């Protein structure tokens, strides 16, 4: 039997980056892009490389560019970490997995390292494939935490739970990561929202601005853990943006939602040193009257779009600065 699984890209609508700091967020799935995993039984356990893991390059400059984008291990390290964490999870519970080997490979169309959840999608899709292979099921509250630990504990990549939660539940999800919840039950409060509540949105990205999310998260983590007041207070405000955004979605208050999206980005700009070219992606939309913010840690943005005419103007403006724009499919 050949097993096929997938996990999609995601865009953070409100509250990020507070998901890694006991905050609250709203995010939605972007089905235009996906990480897909294929797994089948085989004599030996083998992880096949993807295009991101290649060792043949057009030139020295191509090698340098690929290493900058994907590191020295591409996505294979994510698959390895996911498999190891999956096995460890059941071993710690004294559950022995059947002695069966498999071959596994991944393919991803998610633009790499622009803040659309590409790494977490590979891990989540891998764990879904393993569940089917071993005929096991992880509760939707457990899978995101396990996927996160594959990156934070195995690979030392600073990250939050948001990506893995929305990739598990799909659609639109409101998430509360309050410290007391995580301590008491091992996971946050996750509330899927009706997809019809989301007004017309766009996502724009620029592949050449790729940068690992750990670059932004690591600095914020140090500042948050040291108790820097500006950062600690900002995380509480980000969380309130998500709370208010949930209410705005339920009430159909698009004006309030627009106000919160802009406020979310403005606050981020106050506490972080942003790449000017990434910040320009937000300003392009704002100049055309579209509320806009980072979809993740940079490289991609999300915003509201009032009409097809406005979308066409956005498309033309983004094209001039080397960006691509899509209408997300949920």
C-alpha positions as CSV (number, residue, x, y, z in Angstrom):
1,X,0.0,0.0,0.0
2,X,1.3,3.5,-0.9
3,X,0.3,6.2,1.6
4,X,0.0,9.8,0.5
5,X,-0.5,12.6,3.0
6,X,-0.2,16.4,2.9
7,X,-0.2,19.6,5.0
8,X,-0.8,23.0,3.7
9,X,0.8,26.4,3.9
10,X,-0.7,28.8,6.5
11,X,-1.0,32.6,7.0
12,X,-1.1,34.3,10.4
13,X,-4.0,36.7,10.4
14,X,-3.7,38.2,13.8
15,X,-1.7,37.8,17.0
16,X,1.6,36.5,15.7
17,X,4.3,36.3,16.8
18,X,2.7,35.8,20.3
19,X,2.1,32.1,19.8
20,X,5.6,31.3,21.0
21,X,5.1,33.5,24.0
22,X,1.9,32.3,25.7
23,X,-0.3,34.6,23.5
24,X,-3.2,34.1,21.1
25,X,-3.5,34.1,17.4
26,X,-5.8,33.6,14.4
27,X,-4.5,31.8,11.3
28,X,-5.9,30.2,8.2
29,X,-4.8,27.5,5.8
30,X,-3.6,28.4,2.3
31,X,-4.4,25.3,0.1
32,X,-2.7,26.8,-2.9
33,X,0.5,25.3,-1.5
34,X,1.3,22.0,0.2
35,X,3.9,19.7,1.5
36,X,3.2,16.1,0.4
37,X,4.6,12.9,1.8
38,X,4.6,9.5,0.2
39,X,5.4,6.4,2.3
40,X,5.4,2.7,1.5
41,X,6.7,-0.5,3.1
42,X,10.2,-1.6,2.1
43,X,13.0,-3.9,3.2
44,X,15.0,-1.1,4.8
45,X,14.0,2.2,6.3
46,X,15.0,4.9,3.8
47,X,14.4,8.6,3.5
48,X,14.6,9.8,-0.1
49,X,15.9,13.3,-0.8
50,X,13.8,16.0,-2.4
51,X,14.9,18.8,-4.8
52,X,15.8,20.9,-1.8
53,X,18.3,18.2,-0.7
54,X,20.2,17.9,-3.9
55,X,24.0,17.7,-4.0
56,X,24.5,18.7,-7.7
57,X,24.6,22.4,-8.5
58,X,24.8,24.6,-11.6
59,X,27.6,26.6,-10.2
60,X,29.4,27.8,-7.0
61,X,26.9,30.7,-6.8
62,X,24.0,28.2,-7.1
63,X,25.4,26.1,-4.2
64,X,25.7,29.1,-2.0
65,X,22.2,30.2,-2.8
66,X,20.7,26.8,-2.1
67,X,22.6,26.5,1.2
68,X,21.3,30.0,2.2
69,X,17.7,28.9,1.4
70,X,17.7,25.3,2.7
71,X,20.7,24.9,4.9
72,X,23.0,22.0,4.6
73,X,20.3,19.4,5.1
74,X,17.2,20.7,3.3
75,X,14.0,19.0,4.4
76,X,15.4,15.6,5.1
77,X,16.4,16.7,8.6
78,X,12.7,17.6,9.2
79,X,11.5,14.1,8.1
80,X,14.2,12.5,10.3
81,X,13.2,14.6,13.3
82,X,9.5,13.8,12.8
83,X,10.1,10.1,12.5
84,X,12.4,10.1,15.6
85,X,9.9,12.1,17.7
86,X,7.0,9.9,16.6
87,X,8.9,6.7,17.7
88,X,9.9,8.3,21.0
89,X,6.3,9.4,21.7
90,X,5.1,5.8,21.7
91,X,8.2,4.4,23.4
92,X,7.7,6.7,26.3
93,X,4.3,5.3,26.7
94,X,5.6,1.7,26.6
95,X,3.9,1.1,23.3
96,X,5.9,-0.9,20.8
97,X,5.5,-0.1,17.1
98,X,5.4,-3.0,14.7
99,X,8.8,-4.0,13.2
100,X,8.1,-2.7,9.7
101,X,10.4,-0.7,7.6
102,X,9.3,1.9,5.1
103,X,10.6,4.3,2.4
104,X,9.5,7.9,2.8
105,X,9.9,11.0,0.6
106,X,8.5,14.5,0.6
107,X,7.7,17.2,-2.0
108,X,6.7,20.7,-1.2
109,X,5.3,23.6,-3.3
110,X,5.3,25.9,-0.3
111,X,7.6,28.9,-0.9
112,X,10.6,28.2,1.4
113,X,11.4,30.4,4.4
114,X,9.0,33.2,3.7
115,X,6.8,32.7,6.7
116,X,4.1,30.4,5.3
117,X,4.8,27.4,7.5
118,X,6.8,25.3,5.0
119,X,8.9,23.4,7.6
120,X,6.0,22.6,9.9
121,X,4.0,21.3,7.0
122,X,6.7,18.8,6.1
123,X,6.8,17.6,9.8
124,X,2.9,17.4,10.1
125,X,2.5,15.6,6.8
126,X,5.2,13.1,7.8
127,X,3.5,12.3,11.1
128,X,0.2,11.9,9.3
129,X,1.8,9.3,7.0
130,X,3.3,7.5,10.0
131,X,-0.1,7.3,11.8
132,X,-1.6,5.7,8.7
133,X,1.3,3.3,8.2
134,X,1.1,2.1,11.8
135,X,-2.7,2.4,12.0
136,X,-2.5,4.8,15.0
137,X,-4.2,8.0,15.7
138,X,-3.0,11.1,17.6
139,X,-5.6,13.4,19.0
140,X,-5.7,16.8,17.2
141,X,-4.7,18.5,20.4
142,X,-1.5,16.3,20.7
143,X,-0.2,16.3,17.1
144,X,0.7,20.0,17.0
145,X,2.8,19.8,20.2
146,X,4.6,16.7,19.0
147,X,5.3,18.3,15.6
148,X,6.6,21.4,17.4
149,X,9.0,19.3,19.6
150,X,10.4,17.7,16.4
151,X,11.7,21.1,15.5
152,X,12.5,22.7,18.8
153,X,13.9,19.7,20.7
154,X,15.5,17.7,17.8
155,X,16.7,20.5,15.6
156,X,16.8,23.4,18.1
157,X,14.7,25.6,15.8
158,X,12.8,28.3,17.9
159,X,9.1,28.2,16.9
160,X,5.6,28.5,18.3
161,X,2.6,26.2,18.1
162,X,0.4,28.3,15.6
163,X,1.6,26.6,12.4
164,X,1.1,23.1,13.6
165,X,-2.3,23.8,15.1
166,X,-3.8,25.3,12.0
167,X,-2.2,22.7,9.8
168,X,-3.8,20.0,11.9
169,X,-7.3,21.5,12.2
170,X,-7.2,23.4,8.8
171,X,-9.7,26.1,7.8
172,X,-9.5,29.1,10.2
173,X,-8.5,28.6,13.8
174,X,-8.5,30.9,16.9
175,X,-5.8,29.7,19.3
176,X,-5.1,30.5,22.9
177,X,-1.7,29.5,24.2
178,X,-2.0,30.8,27.8
179,X,0.7,29.4,30.0
180,X,-1.8,28.0,32.5
181,X,-3.5,26.0,29.7
182,X,-0.2,24.6,28.4
183,X,0.9,23.6,31.9
184,X,-2.5,22.1,32.9
185,X,-3.4,20.1,29.8
186,X,-0.3,20.1,27.6
187,X,-1.9,22.1,24.8
188,X,-3.8,25.4,24.3
189,X,-7.4,26.1,23.5
190,X,-8.1,25.7,19.8
191,X,-11.4,26.9,18.2
192,X,-12.1,26.3,14.5
193,X,-14.1,29.2,13.0
194,X,-16.5,29.0,10.1
195,X,-14.6,29.7,6.8
196,X,-17.4,31.9,5.6
197,X,-16.5,34.4,8.3
198,X,-13.2,35.4,6.6
199,X,-13.6,38.3,4.2
200,X,-11.7,38.4,0.9
201,X,-7.9,38.2,1.6
202,X,-4.7,38.1,-0.3
203,X,-1.3,36.7,0.4
204,X,1.8,38.1,-1.3
205,X,5.4,36.7,-1.0
206,X,8.9,37.2,-2.3
207,X,11.0,34.1,-2.5
208,X,14.3,36.0,-2.6
209,X,13.6,37.4,0.9
210,X,13.7,33.9,2.4
211,X,14.9,33.9,5.9
212,X,14.5,31.2,8.6
213,X,11.9,32.1,11.2
214,X,14.5,31.3,13.9
215,X,16.3,34.6,13.0
216,X,13.4,36.6,14.3
217,X,12.2,34.2,17.0
218,X,15.6,33.7,18.7
219,X,16.1,37.4,19.3
220,X,12.5,37.8,20.7
221,X,13.0,34.8,22.9
222,X,16.1,36.2,24.5
223,X,14.4,39.6,25.1
224,X,11.2,38.0,26.4
225,X,13.0,35.6,28.8
226,X,15.1,38.5,30.1
227,X,11.8,40.3,31.0
228,X,12.2,43.2,28.6
229,X,9.1,45.2,29.3
230,X,8.5,46.4,25.8
231,X,8.5,42.8,24.5
232,X,6.5,41.3,27.3
233,X,3.8,44.0,27.0
234,X,3.8,43.7,23.2
235,X,3.0,39.9,23.4
236,X,0.0,40.7,25.6
237,X,-1.2,43.3,23.1
238,X,-0.7,40.9,20.2
239,X,-2.9,38.4,22.1
240,X,-5.6,41.1,22.6
241,X,-5.5,41.7,18.8
242,X,-6.4,38.1,18.3
243,X,-9.2,38.2,20.9
244,X,-10.7,41.3,19.3
245,X,-10.2,39.8,15.8
246,X,-12.2,36.7,16.8
247,X,-15.1,39.0,17.9
248,X,-14.8,41.0,14.7
249,X,-15.0,37.9,12.5
250,X,-18.0,36.6,14.4
251,X,-19.7,40.0,14.2
252,X,-18.8,40.5,10.5
253,X,-17.0,43.8,11.5
254,X,-14.6,44.1,8.6
255,X,-13.6,47.6,9.6
256,X,-12.5,46.5,13.0
257,X,-10.6,43.6,11.5
258,X,-8.8,46.0,9.1
259,X,-7.8,48.2,12.1
260,X,-6.4,45.2,14.0
261,X,-4.4,43.9,11.1
262,X,-2.7,47.3,10.7
263,X,-2.1,47.6,14.4
264,X,-0.6,44.2,14.6
265,X,2.1,45.2,12.0
266,X,2.7,48.6,13.6
267,X,3.4,47.0,17.0
268,X,5.7,44.4,15.4
269,X,7.7,47.2,13.7
270,X,8.0,49.0,17.1
271,X,9.6,46.1,18.9
272,X,11.6,44.5,16.0
273,X,14.2,45.6,13.5
274,X,12.6,44.6,10.2
275,X,14.2,44.0,6.9
276,X,13.3,47.1,4.9
277,X,12.4,45.1,1.8
278,X,10.0,42.9,3.8
279,X,8.4,46.0,5.4
280,X,8.0,47.5,2.0
281,X,5.7,44.6,1.1
282,X,3.3,45.9,3.7
283,X,3.6,49.5,2.6
284,X,2.8,48.5,-1.0
285,X,-0.6,47.3,0.1
286,X,-1.3,50.2,2.4
287,X,-0.6,52.7,-0.3
288,X,-3.5,51.1,-2.2
289,X,-5.8,51.2,0.9
290,X,-5.4,47.5,1.8
291,X,-4.8,46.6,5.5
292,X,-1.7,44.4,5.6
293,X,0.7,42.6,7.9
294,X,3.4,39.9,7.9
295,X,1.9,36.4,7.4
296,X,4.7,34.9,9.5
297,X,8.2,36.1,10.2
298,X,8.7,38.1,7.0
299,X,9.0,37.4,3.3
300,X,5.2,37.0,3.0
301,X,2.3,39.3,3.9
302,X,-1.5,38.9,4.3
303,X,-4.1,41.6,3.9
304,X,-7.7,42.4,3.2
305,X,-8.9,43.0,-0.4
306,X,-12.2,44.8,-1.0
307,X,-12.8,44.0,-4.6
308,X,-11.4,42.4,-7.8
309,X,-10.4,45.8,-9.0
310,X,-8.3,46.4,-5.9
311,X,-6.7,43.0,-6.3
312,X,-5.7,43.8,-9.8
313,X,-4.1,47.0,-8.5
314,X,-2.3,45.0,-5.8
315,X,-1.1,42.5,-8.4
316,X,0.4,45.1,-10.6
317,X,2.0,46.9,-7.7
318,X,3.5,43.8,-6.3
319,X,4.7,42.6,-9.7
320,X,6.8,45.8,-9.9
321,X,8.7,45.0,-6.7
322,X,9.2,41.4,-7.6
323,X,6.5,39.8,-5.5
324,X,3.8,37.2,-6.3
325,X,0.3,37.5,-5.0
326,X,-2.5,35.0,-4.7
327,X,-6.1,34.6,-3.5
328,X,-5.8,31.9,-0.8
329,X,-8.0,28.8,-1.0
330,X,-9.2,27.6,2.3
